[in-house]
Amino acid sequence: MSERITIESADGTRAVIACEGAEPVSWQVGGREYLWSGDPAHWNRHAPWLFPVVGASAEGMVRVAGKSYPMAQHGFARDLPFTVVAREADRATFRLADSEGTKAHYPFPFRLDITARVSPASLAFEIVVANPGDAALPYALGFHPAFPWPFAGGERRASGGHAVAFEHPERPSAPEVGPGGLLLRTERPIPLDGTVLPLDPEIFTEALVFREARSRWMRFTGPEGRAIRMDVADFPHLAVWTKPTAPFLSLECWTGHADWAGFAGELAERDAQRLLAPGTEARHGVTLSLEGLS
């Protein structure tokens, strides 16, 4: 097990971050856990960070200057050790930088800093992607936290009163997902009623992807009035995902997404991949907050 860092706010809101992947593995408010347990019977992760790609790459490879490099789904950051470069009682900063190991998959110099901070009923992240090199850095970034469904445990039911609410109405359809996790140009309908998606395990044969979403926040709401809200800054794509038999729900935010089926271009040409100029930084933000405590 990798080293874990605990941060805590004055009100007792507490988070535990694993140095492996800079992954949050616990977020407790009022002594109650709101992150998924990581039960390997269903999904052995809690809230991974996705970098330098989001989703699957065609043939499991990315191409740079005509050469192919192996790339796992969602990249490699979630499986690598980060270094703690700053720490206070309520916050910590974790860093991943390029190495000989990363260059075998992604031949670029980079720095990825993730600062986690707790405040009352809240867990916030500031993410900085830096390009110390002399060429443009193609990257995508994502966050993939999961939460217990239902919040208090027990069996999921289609009529259980759980839903995802969006800031603005979103398109009631999403790209279908093909073999190998690649996106298809065809879409399937989503039972979205304006801004509200009633939750039914049966709709999750694949992730529901909201490309170029209008909303900058979405809320996972429960029948008892509590809700987990995710606010995002500079993450244009949103997703909602679970496994049909698993007692969790994942709210995701991405800057990029999986390759389209049939894509055969360079990494820098990948749809939604960002290009960061030499010597510059890009900043992104995510805040998880618990509502309905009173």
C-alpha positions in Angstrom: 0.0 0.0 0.0 1.3 3.4 -0.9 1.9 6.2 1.6 -1.2 8.1 2.5 -1.6 11.7 3.6 -4.4 12.8 5.9 -5.7 16.4 5.8 -8.4 17.8 8.1 -10.4 21.1 8.4 -11.4 22.8 11.7 -14.9 21.3 11.6 -13.5 17.7 11.3 -14.0 17.3 7.5 -11.3 14.8 6.7 -9.7 13.4 3.5 -7.0 10.8 2.9 -4.9 11.0 -0.2 -2.8 8.1 -1.5 0.6 9.1 -2.9 0.1 6.5 -5.6 -1.8 8.4 -8.2 -2.5 11.3 -5.8 -5.8 9.5 -5.4 -8.3 10.5 -2.7 -9.3 7.2 -0.9 -11.5 8.7 1.8 -13.6 11.8 2.3 -15.5 12.0 5.6 -18.0 14.6 6.7 -19.4 14.4 10.2 -17.6 11.0 10.6 -19.5 9.5 7.6 -17.7 8.3 4.5 -18.7 9.7 1.1 -16.2 8.2 -1.2 -16.5 4.7 -2.7 -14.7 2.0 -0.7 -12.7 0.6 -3.6 -14.2 -2.9 -3.1 -12.3 -5.0 -5.7 -15.4 -7.2 -6.2 -16.9 -4.2 -8.1 -14.2 -1.6 -8.8 -10.8 -1.4 -7.0 -10.4 2.4 -7.3 -11.8 5.3 -5.4 -11.2 8.6 -7.3 -8.4 8.3 -9.9 -6.8 11.1 -11.8 -6.6 10.6 -15.6 -3.5 11.9 -17.5 -2.1 12.4 -20.1 -5.1 10.9 -21.9 -8.7 10.3 -21.0 -10.4 7.1 -22.1 -9.1 4.5 -24.6 -6.6 5.1 -27.3 -7.0 3.4 -30.7 -5.2 0.0 -30.7 -3.9 0.9 -27.2 -1.3 3.3 -28.7 -0.7 7.0 -29.2 1.4 8.3 -32.1 4.0 11.1 -31.7 6.1 12.2 -34.7 5.2 9.0 -36.6 6.2 6.6 -33.7 3.7 4.6 -31.7 3.8 4.4 -27.9 1.8 2.1 -25.7 -0.9 3.9 -23.7 -3.2 2.4 -21.1 -6.8 3.5 -20.8 -6.9 6.8 -19.0 -3.1 7.2 -19.1 -0.5 6.3 -16.5 -0.8 9.0 -13.8 -3.3 7.0 -11.7 -0.7 4.2 -11.2 2.4 6.1 -10.5 3.8 7.5 -7.2 3.5 11.3 -6.7 5.9 13.2 -4.4 4.5 15.4 -1.6 5.9 18.8 -2.2 3.9 20.9 0.3 1.8 20.0 3.3 -0.3 21.8 5.9 -3.0 20.6 8.2 -5.8 21.1 5.7 -4.0 20.7 2.4 -1.3 19.0 0.5 0.3 19.2 -2.9 1.3 16.1 -4.9 3.6 16.2 -7.9 4.3 13.9 -10.8 7.0 14.7 -13.4 8.4 13.0 -16.4 10.8 10.2 -16.1 12.5 7.6 -18.2 9.5 5.4 -17.4 6.9 7.9 -18.6 8.9 8.7 -21.7 8.4 5.1 -22.9 4.7 6.0 -23.2 4.6 9.7 -23.6 7.8 11.3 -24.9 7.4 14.8 -23.4 8.7 16.7 -20.4 5.8 17.6 -18.1 4.9 18.4 -14.5 1.5 17.6 -12.9 0.7 19.2 -9.5 -2.5 18.3 -7.6 -3.3 20.3 -4.5 -6.0 18.8 -2.3 -7.7 21.0 0.4 -10.5 20.4 2.8 -12.9 22.9 4.3 -16.3 22.4 6.0 -18.1 19.7 4.1 -15.9 20.2 1.1 -12.9 18.7 -0.7 -11.3 20.9 -3.4 -8.5 20.3 -5.9 -6.4 22.7 -7.9 -4.6 21.0 -10.8 -1.6 22.6 -12.6 -0.2 21.1 -15.8 3.1 22.6 -16.7 5.2 22.3 -19.9 8.9 22.8 -19.2 9.8 21.6 -22.7 10.5 23.4 -26.0 7.6 21.9 -27.9 3.8 21.9 -27.5 2.5 19.4 -24.9 -0.6 17.5 -26.0 -2.5 16.4 -22.9 -5.9 15.5 -21.5 -6.9 15.5 -17.8 -9.8 13.9 -16.0 -11.1 13.2 -12.5 -13.1 10.0 -11.8 -14.4 9.9 -8.2 -17.1 7.4 -7.2 -19.6 7.6 -4.3 -21.7 5.1 -2.5 -25.1 4.5 -4.1 -27.2 4.7 -1.9 -25.3 7.1 0.3 -26.1 5.0 3.4 -25.4 1.7 1.7 -27.9 -1.1 0.9 -29.5 -2.1 -2.4 -29.8 0.1 -5.4 -33.3 0.4 -6.9 -34.6 2.2 -10.0 -37.2 3.9 -7.8 -34.9 4.6 -4.9 -35.1 8.4 -5.3 -31.5 9.0 -6.4 -30.8 11.3 -9.4 -28.1 13.4 -11.0 -29.1 17.1 -11.4 -27.3 19.4 -13.8 -26.8 23.1 -13.7 -28.3 23.5 -17.2 -30.4 21.2 -19.5 -28.0 18.8 -21.3 -28.5 16.8 -24.5 -30.6 13.7 -23.9 -28.3 11.5 -25.9 -24.7 10.3 -25.7 -22.1 8.7 -27.9 -22.3 4.9 -28.0 -19.1 3.1 -26.9 -17.6 0.5 -29.2 -15.1 -2.3 -28.9 -12.0 -1.3 -26.9 -13.8 1.6 -25.3 -13.6 3.8 -28.4 -16.4 6.3 -29.0 -18.8 5.8 -31.9 -20.4 8.5 -34.0 -23.8 7.0 -33.3 -25.7 8.1 -30.2 -28.1 6.5 -27.8 -30.9 8.2 -25.9 -30.6 9.2 -22.2 -33.7 9.4 -20.0 -32.8 13.0 -19.1 -35.7 15.1 -18.0 -34.4 18.7 -18.6 -31.7 19.0 -15.9 -32.6 15.8 -14.0 -31.4 12.3 -14.7 -33.4 9.8 -12.6 -31.0 6.9 -11.7 -31.7 3.4 -12.7 -28.8 0.8 -12.8 -30.2 -0.5 -16.1 -29.2 2.6 -18.0 -25.5 2.0 -17.4 -24.5 -0.5 -20.0 -21.7 2.1 -20.7 -20.7 5.5 -19.4 -23.1 8.4 -20.2 -20.8 11.0 -21.8 -21.9 14.7 -22.0 -19.5 16.2 -24.5 -19.2 20.0 -24.4 -21.6 20.1 -21.5 -23.3 23.4 -20.7 -23.2 22.7 -17.0 -20.3 23.6 -14.7 -21.7 21.6 -11.8 -23.8 18.5 -11.3 -25.3 17.0 -8.1 -25.8 13.4 -7.1 -28.9 13.6 -5.0 -30.5 11.1 -2.5 -34.0 10.7 -1.2 -33.0 11.9 2.3 -32.2 15.3 0.9 -28.4 15.1 0.9 -26.5 15.7 -2.3 -22.8 15.5 -3.4 -22.1 18.4 -5.7 -19.2 18.5 -8.1 -18.2 22.0 -9.4 -15.6 22.1 -12.2 -13.3 24.7 -13.7 -12.0 24.2 -17.3 -13.4 20.7 -17.7 -15.7 20.9 -20.7 -16.9 17.3 -20.7 -18.9 15.5 -18.0 -19.8 11.8 -17.5 -21.8 9.6 -15.3 -20.9 6.0 -14.8 -21.3 2.8 -12.8 -21.4 -0.9 -13.4 -24.9 -2.5 -13.5 -24.3 -4.5 -10.4 -22.1 -2.2 -8.4 -23.3 0.0 -5.4 -21.5 3.2 -6.5 -22.0 6.1 -8.9 -19.1 8.0 -10.5 -19.4 11.7 -11.5 -16.6 12.5 -13.9 -15.1 15.6 -15.5 -12.7 15.6 -18.4 -10.8 17.9 -20.7 -10.6 15.2 -23.4 -12.2 11.9 -24.1 -11.5 8.5 -25.8 -10.5 8.2 -29.4 -13.2 7.9 -32.0 -13.4 4.5 -33.6 -11.2 4.6 -36.7 -8.9 7.4 -35.5 -5.3 6.9 -36.8 -3.7 10.3 -36.3 -1.1 11.8 -34.0 -1.8 12.4 -30.3 -1.7 16.2 -30.9 -4.6 15.7 -33.5 -6.8 13.7 -31.1 -10.2 15.2 -30.7 -10.3 17.4 -27.5 -6.7 17.0 -26.7 -5.2 20.2 -25.3 -1.9 21.7 -26.7 0.0 23.5 -24.0 2.6 26.0 -25.3 6.3 25.6 -24.2 7.1 27.2 -20.8 3.4 27.7 -19.8 1.0 26.2 -17.3 -2.7 25.3 -17.4 -4.9 25.3 -14.3 -8.0 23.3 -13.7 -10.3 22.9 -10.6 -12.7 20.5 -9.0 -14.7 20.9 -5.8 -16.7 18.2 -4.1 -19.2 19.5 -1.5 -21.8 17.8 0.6 -25.2 19.6 0.7 -28.3 19.1 2.8 -26.7 18.6 6.2 -29.0 20.8 8.2 
